[in-house]
């Protein structure tokens, strides 16, 4: 099968296209879970009585100065996001601030400080969650259709699949061309592809 080069797809559409159900919690803070699924979960009440309001921010990283991310929001606003020693940073997997790059997109959750900065407890970098159709399968690649756009999903050693609600497995051999597939992963700004964390088929 011949697959044309993926067109660049609106990242905000990636980020907001769907909510993930059946989350498996692998980490949590007083403000909620910090795993990838938590980026799309409804807000939960804070477990810290001193924190009455949780703040969310999203956008693209324009500058990194020390431990502060300067982020241009999708609606023209600017966010100043403070990364602390307690901040959970996700970019395909748990990473550190050193793995965040100018140009990356992100979601952040935290508490607004008196000076207007957001002290983040969790940051999800380049996270995407989209519904697609599998159009081609190659070693370490899935060719996907999302609306009128063609995308390349890059599978990783830890990429997992769920078949018809079954437990996650790293066995991808049951994926088939033509299957609808929900893809959770991380956008790759350099080439417009996706690093695939999880594939869900057969809802």
Number of C-alpha atoms within 10 A of each C-alpha: 7 7 12 11 13 16 14 13 16 9 19 16 12 19 22 14 13 15 14 15 10 7 13 11 13 11 12 14 15 14 22 22 21 23 21 30 20 22 28 19 15 9 14 11 14 15 12 10 8 7 14 11 11 17 14 17 21 23 25 24 23 17 15 17 8 9 13 18 23 20 24 20 17 12 8 8 11 17 23 21 25 22 23 14 9 11 20 24 24 25 21 22 15 13 14 14 19 8 11 19 16 13 16 19 27 25 19 26 25 24 21 19 10 7 7 11 17 24 21 24 24 27 27 27 29 27 29 28 27 18 20 22 21 24 20 18 17 9 7 12 17 21 23 26 20 16 10 8 14 22 24 25 24 20 21 15 9 14 21 19 26 22 17 10 12 12 9 14 14 14 12 14 8 10 20 15 14 13 15 21 25 22 23 25 26 27 25 16 15 8 12 18 22 24 24 27 24 22 25 21 23 12 11
